[in-house]
Structure formats: C-alpha cells, structure tokens
Amino acid sequence: MIRAADLIAIFDATIEQSSKLSSQYVNHAKEHGQLEIVDVDEVKSIVLTTDHVYYSPISSSTLKRRLYQVV
C-alpha cells in the first residue's frame, strides 16, 4: 500500500514507450534499485512515489478512482 502523501503521479504504462524522458526516469530508478515490479507479466500503469517507481497490473484509471475514493 502506498500512502497518498508519498504519491507523485500515476501514468498509463504506454507513456514509457511514447516519452523519452519517462523512459529515462524509469531506467534511472531501475539502476538505483528504486523500481518495484508488482506483476512482471502484466504492467498497466506506472506509479511514481517520493522514493520508488512501481509497475502495477492495475490500470491507471482504476488507481486514480481508488485514490479519490479514499481521500
């Protein structure tokens, strides 16, 4: 579980292929041990927090909806 206070952004996973900057950011996180892969087989969203990048099998729209239900 990620605390809302630590959340920076939630993106659709396709942003990594369409944005060079996003790809570089994820690669930097990977090189520094800050990339957490929740499900290797199915990545639907990328979640950025203050100290990690998460590959999530849950779609970005579902994660955003859940965030707004909690907050």
N, CA, C and O atoms as CSV, one atom per row, in Angstrom:
chain,resi,resn,atom,element,x,y,z
A,1,MET,N,N,0.845,-1.167,0.000
A,1,MET,CA,C,0.000,0.000,0.000
A,1,MET,C,C,0.894,1.233,0.000
A,1,MET,O,O,1.891,1.293,0.718
A,2,ILE,N,N,0.528,2.200,-0.802
A,2,ILE,CA,C,1.267,3.454,-0.914
A,2,ILE,C,C,0.463,4.550,-0.230
A,2,ILE,O,O,-0.738,4.687,-0.459
A,3,ARG,N,N,1.133,5.324,0.607
A,3,ARG,CA,C,0.462,6.440,1.269
A,3,ARG,C,C,0.198,7.545,0.252
A,3,ARG,O,O,1.047,7.822,-0.596
A,4,ALA,N,N,-0.962,8.173,0.330
A,4,ALA,CA,C,-1.309,9.253,-0.595
A,4,ALA,C,C,-0.300,10.394,-0.512
A,4,ALA,O,O,-0.024,11.046,-1.519
A,5,ALA,N,N,0.243,10.638,0.653
A,5,ALA,CA,C,1.226,11.718,0.823
A,5,ALA,C,C,2.517,11.444,0.051
A,5,ALA,O,O,3.235,12.383,-0.296
A,6,ASP,N,N,2.823,10.174,-0.221
A,6,ASP,CA,C,4.038,9.808,-0.945
A,6,ASP,C,C,3.836,9.748,-2.459
A,6,ASP,O,O,4.807,9.659,-3.211
A,7,LEU,N,N,2.597,9.795,-2.901
A,7,LEU,CA,C,2.264,9.663,-4.311
A,7,LEU,C,C,2.600,10.937,-5.081
A,7,LEU,O,O,2.238,12.039,-4.668
A,8,ILE,N,N,3.290,10.773,-6.195
A,8,ILE,CA,C,3.603,11.905,-7.064
A,8,ILE,C,C,2.716,11.874,-8.304
A,8,ILE,O,O,2.105,12.881,-8.660
A,9,ALA,N,N,2.645,10.706,-8.967
A,9,ALA,CA,C,1.865,10.611,-10.203
A,9,ALA,C,C,1.515,9.164,-10.523
A,9,ALA,O,O,2.172,8.225,-10.072
A,10,ILE,N,N,0.458,9.016,-11.315
A,10,ILE,CA,C,0.050,7.715,-11.839
A,10,ILE,C,C,-0.088,7.882,-13.345
A,10,ILE,O,O,-0.827,8.746,-13.815
A,11,PHE,N,N,0.634,7.043,-14.106
A,11,PHE,CA,C,0.610,7.122,-15.564
A,11,PHE,C,C,0.186,5.799,-16.168
A,11,PHE,O,O,0.363,4.743,-15.561
A,12,ASP,N,N,-0.371,5.862,-17.357
A,12,ASP,CA,C,-0.607,4.667,-18.147
A,12,ASP,C,C,0.765,4.132,-18.566
A,12,ASP,O,O,1.663,4.917,-18.867
A,13,ALA,N,N,0.932,2.843,-18.588
A,13,ALA,CA,C,2.235,2.232,-18.875
A,13,ALA,C,C,2.751,2.573,-20.270
A,13,ALA,O,O,3.959,2.524,-20.502
A,14,THR,N,N,1.877,2.912,-21.191
A,14,THR,CA,C,2.316,3.222,-22.554
A,14,THR,C,C,3.156,4.495,-22.619
A,14,THR,O,O,3.832,4.732,-23.620
A,15,ILE,N,N,3.127,5.312,-21.577
A,15,ILE,CA,C,3.918,6.542,-21.572
A,15,ILE,C,C,5.415,6.252,-21.661
A,15,ILE,O,O,6.182,7.066,-22.176
A,16,GLU,N,N,5.822,5.100,-21.161
A,16,GLU,CA,C,7.248,4.762,-21.191
A,16,GLU,C,C,7.740,4.596,-22.630
A,16,GLU,O,O,8.883,4.936,-22.934
A,17,GLN,N,N,6.891,4.079,-23.513
A,17,GLN,CA,C,7.288,3.906,-24.908
A,17,GLN,C,C,7.148,5.215,-25.703
A,17,GLN,O,O,7.867,5.424,-26.681
A,18,SER,N,N,6.250,6.073,-25.297
A,18,SER,CA,C,5.983,7.280,-26.078
A,18,SER,C,C,6.771,8.503,-25.615
A,18,SER,O,O,6.781,9.523,-26.303
A,19,SER,N,N,7.426,8.418,-24.470
A,19,SER,CA,C,8.149,9.565,-23.935
A,19,SER,C,C,9.578,9.166,-23.561
A,19,SER,O,O,9.795,8.303,-22.710
A,20,LYS,N,N,10.525,9.800,-24.202
A,20,LYS,CA,C,11.935,9.509,-23.920
A,20,LYS,C,C,12.276,9.872,-22.472
A,20,LYS,O,O,13.013,9.141,-21.810
A,21,LEU,N,N,11.756,10.972,-21.986
A,21,LEU,CA,C,12.026,11.410,-20.621
A,21,LEU,C,C,11.493,10.404,-19.597
A,21,LEU,O,O,12.163,10.102,-18.609
A,22,SER,N,N,10.301,9.897,-19.836
A,22,SER,CA,C,9.719,8.895,-18.934
A,22,SER,C,C,10.554,7.624,-18.922
A,22,SER,O,O,10.791,7.030,-17.871
A,23,SER,N,N,10.992,7.222,-20.096
A,23,SER,CA,C,11.827,6.029,-20.203
A,23,SER,C,C,13.138,6.212,-19.447
A,23,SER,O,O,13.593,5.296,-18.762
A,24,GLN,N,N,13.743,7.383,-19.567
A,24,GLN,CA,C,14.983,7.670,-18.852
A,24,GLN,C,C,14.764,7.660,-17.342
A,24,GLN,O,O,15.602,7.161,-16.591
A,25,TYR,N,N,13.643,8.209,-16.906
A,25,TYR,CA,C,13.330,8.257,-15.472
A,25,TYR,C,C,13.195,6.844,-14.905
A,25,TYR,O,O,13.733,6.544,-13.840
A,26,VAL,N,N,12.478,5.986,-15.619
A,26,VAL,CA,C,12.293,4.603,-15.166
A,26,VAL,C,C,13.627,3.861,-15.183
A,26,VAL,O,O,13.912,3.096,-14.262
A,27,ASN,N,N,14.437,4.069,-16.196
A,27,ASN,CA,C,15.753,3.419,-16.253
A,27,ASN,C,C,16.641,3.871,-15.092
A,27,ASN,O,O,17.367,3.064,-14.513
A,28,HIS,N,N,16.581,5.147,-14.758
A,28,HIS,CA,C,17.349,5.664,-13.620
A,28,HIS,C,C,16.895,4.988,-12.324
A,28,HIS,O,O,17.721,4.590,-11.502
A,29,ALA,N,N,15.588,4.862,-12.150
A,29,ALA,CA,C,15.054,4.191,-10.957
A,29,ALA,C,C,15.518,2.737,-10.903
A,29,ALA,O,O,15.873,2.231,-9.839
A,30,LYS,N,N,15.513,2.075,-12.052
A,30,LYS,CA,C,15.947,0.680,-12.121
A,30,LYS,C,C,17.419,0.548,-11.727
A,30,LYS,O,O,17.783,-0.349,-10.966
A,31,GLU,N,N,18.260,1.439,-12.243
A,31,GLU,CA,C,19.692,1.401,-11.951
A,31,GLU,C,C,19.992,1.647,-10.472
A,31,GLU,O,O,21.003,1.170,-9.955
A,32,HIS,N,N,19.127,2.380,-9.801
A,32,HIS,CA,C,19.338,2.722,-8.396
A,32,HIS,C,C,18.496,1.875,-7.433
A,32,HIS,O,O,18.360,2.217,-6.258
A,33,GLY,N,N,17.937,0.775,-7.934
A,33,GLY,CA,C,17.181,-0.142,-7.086
A,33,GLY,C,C,15.867,0.428,-6.572
A,33,GLY,O,O,15.376,0.011,-5.523
A,34,GLN,N,N,15.302,1.372,-7.299
A,34,GLN,CA,C,14.061,2.004,-6.860
A,34,GLN,C,C,12.855,1.571,-7.679
A,34,GLN,O,O,11.768,2.122,-7.506
A,35,LEU,N,N,13.022,0.599,-8.562
A,35,LEU,CA,C,11.915,0.106,-9.379
A,35,LEU,C,C,11.333,-1.144,-8.739
A,35,LEU,O,O,12.043,-2.122,-8.501
A,36,GLU,N,N,10.049,-1.105,-8.464
A,36,GLU,CA,C,9.332,-2.251,-7.888
A,36,GLU,C,C,8.348,-2.762,-8.931
A,36,GLU,O,O,7.492,-2.014,-9.403
A,37,ILE,N,N,8.470,-4.026,-9.285
A,37,ILE,CA,C,7.567,-4.621,-10.277
A,37,ILE,C,C,6.579,-5.509,-9.539
A,37,ILE,O,O,6.951,-6.546,-8.990
A,38,VAL,N,N,5.313,-5.093,-9.530
A,38,VAL,CA,C,4.279,-5.820,-8.799
A,38,VAL,C,C,3.918,-7.101,-9.536
A,38,VAL,O,O,3.761,-8.146,-8.903
A,39,ASP,N,N,3.780,-7.047,-10.865
A,39,ASP,CA,C,3.451,-8.222,-11.666
A,39,ASP,C,C,4.230,-8.132,-12.972
A,39,ASP,O,O,3.942,-7.273,-13.806
A,40,VAL,N,N,5.202,-9.001,-13.156
A,40,VAL,CA,C,6.084,-8.963,-14.322
A,40,VAL,C,C,5.315,-9.177,-15.622
A,40,VAL,O,O,5.651,-8.577,-16.643
A,41,ASP,N,N,4.299,-10.017,-15.597
A,41,ASP,CA,C,3.583,-10.389,-16.811
A,41,ASP,C,C,2.618,-9.320,-17.306
A,41,ASP,O,O,2.311,-9.274,-18.498
A,42,GLU,N,N,2.142,-8.473,-16.426
A,42,GLU,CA,C,1.113,-7.518,-16.826
A,42,GLU,C,C,1.356,-6.156,-16.164
A,42,GLU,O,O,1.115,-5.978,-14.970
A,43,VAL,N,N,1.832,-5.214,-16.958
A,43,VAL,CA,C,2.065,-3.863,-16.461
A,43,VAL,C,C,1.088,-2.933,-17.173
A,43,VAL,O,O,1.159,-2.751,-18.388
A,44,LYS,N,N,0.177,-2.350,-16.400
A,44,LYS,CA,C,-0.817,-1.440,-16.972
A,44,LYS,C,C,-0.583,0.007,-16.582
A,44,LYS,O,O,-1.042,0.923,-17.264
A,45,SER,N,N,0.137,0.213,-15.476
A,45,SER,CA,C,0.382,1.586,-15.046
A,45,SER,C,C,1.739,1.711,-14.377
A,45,SER,O,O,2.335,0.732,-13.926
A,46,ILE,N,N,2.204,2.953,-14.329
A,46,ILE,CA,C,3.445,3.290,-13.650
A,46,ILE,C,C,3.089,4.282,-12.559
A,46,ILE,O,O,2.477,5.319,-12.819
A,47,VAL,N,N,3.477,3.954,-11.337
A,47,VAL,CA,C,3.163,4.798,-10.190
A,47,VAL,C,C,4.469,5.377,-9.651
A,47,VAL,O,O,5.393,4.642,-9.305
A,48,LEU,N,N,4.527,6.698,-9.588
A,48,LEU,CA,C,5.708,7.377,-9.059
A,48,LEU,C,C,5.430,7.830,-7.634
A,48,LEU,O,O,4.402,8.446,-7.354
A,49,THR,N,N,6.353,7.519,-6.745
A,49,THR,CA,C,6.254,7.985,-5.363
A,49,THR,C,C,7.530,8.757,-5.029
A,49,THR,O,O,8.422,8.885,-5.868
A,50,THR,N,N,7.609,9.257,-3.831
A,50,THR,CA,C,8.769,10.046,-3.440
A,50,THR,C,C,10.066,9.246,-3.470
A,50,THR,O,O,11.140,9.831,-3.604
A,51,ASP,N,N,9.990,7.925,-3.348
A,51,ASP,CA,C,11.229,7.146,-3.320
A,51,ASP,C,C,11.251,5.900,-4.198
A,51,ASP,O,O,12.263,5.200,-4.233
A,52,HIS,N,N,10.171,5.606,-4.904
A,52,HIS,CA,C,10.145,4.422,-5.767
A,52,HIS,C,C,9.300,4.666,-7.019
A,52,HIS,O,O,8.497,5.596,-7.093
A,53,VAL,N,N,9.521,3.784,-7.998
A,53,VAL,CA,C,8.673,3.704,-9.188
A,53,VAL,C,C,8.101,2.291,-9.181
A,53,VAL,O,O,8.837,1.315,-9.035
A,54,TYR,N,N,6.784,2.191,-9.340
A,54,TYR,CA,C,6.119,0.888,-9.316
A,54,TYR,C,C,5.507,0.593,-10.669
A,54,TYR,O,O,4.860,1.453,-11.265
A,55,TYR,N,N,5.713,-0.642,-11.162
A,55,TYR,CA,C,4.973,-1.162,-12.307
A,55,TYR,C,C,3.785,-1.906,-11.719
A,55,TYR,O,O,3.959,-2.864,-10.965
A,56,SER,N,N,2.584,-1.471,-12.060
A,56,SER,CA,C,1.381,-2.056,-11.471
A,56,SER,C,C,0.530,-2.766,-12.522
A,56,SER,O,O,0.450,-2.316,-13.665
A,57,PRO,N,N,-0.108,-3.878,-12.137
A,57,PRO,CA,C,-1.009,-4.569,-13.047
A,57,PRO,C,C,-2.414,-3.942,-13.064
A,57,PRO,O,O,-3.296,-4.410,-13.784
A,58,ILE,N,N,-2.611,-2.904,-12.283
A,58,ILE,CA,C,-3.921,-2.235,-12.206
A,58,ILE,C,C,-3.870,-0.997,-13.094
A,58,ILE,O,O,-2.884,-0.260,-13.078
A,59,SER,N,N,-4.918,-0.769,-13.861
A,59,SER,CA,C,-4.923,0.355,-14.793
A,59,SER,C,C,-4.842,1.686,-14.056
A,59,SER,O,O,-5.269,1.806,-12.907
A,60,SER,N,N,-4.291,2.673,-14.735
A,60,SER,CA,C,-4.127,3.992,-14.129
A,60,SER,C,C,-5.478,4.606,-13.776
A,60,SER,O,O,-5.594,5.281,-12.753
A,61,SER,N,N,-6.488,4.389,-14.590
A,61,SER,CA,C,-7.815,4.955,-14.280
A,61,SER,C,C,-8.413,4.321,-13.026
A,61,SER,O,O,-9.055,5.011,-12.235
A,62,THR,N,N,-8.213,3.029,-12.837
A,62,THR,CA,C,-8.710,2.360,-11.632
A,62,THR,C,C,-7.964,2.855,-10.397
A,62,THR,O,O,-8.579,3.091,-9.357
A,63,LEU,N,N,-6.654,3.012,-10.500
A,63,LEU,CA,C,-5.876,3.507,-9.366
A,63,LEU,C,C,-6.288,4.930,-8.992
A,63,LEU,O,O,-6.410,5.252,-7.810
A,64,LYS,N,N,-6.498,5.768,-9.983
A,64,LYS,CA,C,-6.924,7.150,-9.717
A,64,LYS,C,C,-8.298,7.174,-9.061
A,64,LYS,O,O,-8.536,7.942,-8.129
A,65,ARG,N,N,-9.196,6.333,-9.553
A,65,ARG,CA,C,-10.546,6.270,-8.968
A,65,ARG,C,C,-10.463,5.818,-7.507
A,65,ARG,O,O,-11.143,6.378,-6.647
A,66,ARG,N,N,-9.654,4.830,-7.230
A,66,ARG,CA,C,-9.491,4.347,-5.848
A,66,ARG,C,C,-8.891,5.418,-4.951
A,66,ARG,O,O,-9.273,5.555,-3.789
A,67,LEU,N,N,-7.949,6.173,-5.499
A,67,LEU,CA,C,-7.322,7.254,-4.722
A,67,LEU,C,C,-8.357,8.276,-4.320
A,67,LEU,O,O,-8.382,8.703,-3.166
A,68,TYR,N,N,-9.206,8.676,-5.236
A,68,TYR,CA,C,-10.221,9.691,-4.933
A,68,TYR,C,C,-11.301,9.174,-3.991
A,68,TYR,O,O,-11.937,9.965,-3.295
A,69,GLN,N,N,-11.521,7.861,-3.955
A,69,GLN,CA,C,-12.491,7.285,-3.011
A,69,GLN,C,C,-11.948,7.315,-1.591
A,69,GLN,O,O,-12.710,7.439,-0.632
A,70,VAL,N,N,-10.637,7.204,-1.459
A,70,VAL,CA,C,-10.002,7.166,-0.144
A,70,VAL,C,C,-9.802,8.559,0.408
A,70,VAL,O,O,-10.020,8.795,1.596
A,71,VAL,N,N,-9.390,9.481,-0.437
A,71,VAL,CA,C,-9.050,10.831,0.020
A,71,VAL,C,C,-10.254,11.653,0.309
A,71,VAL,O,O,-10.130,12.812,0.703
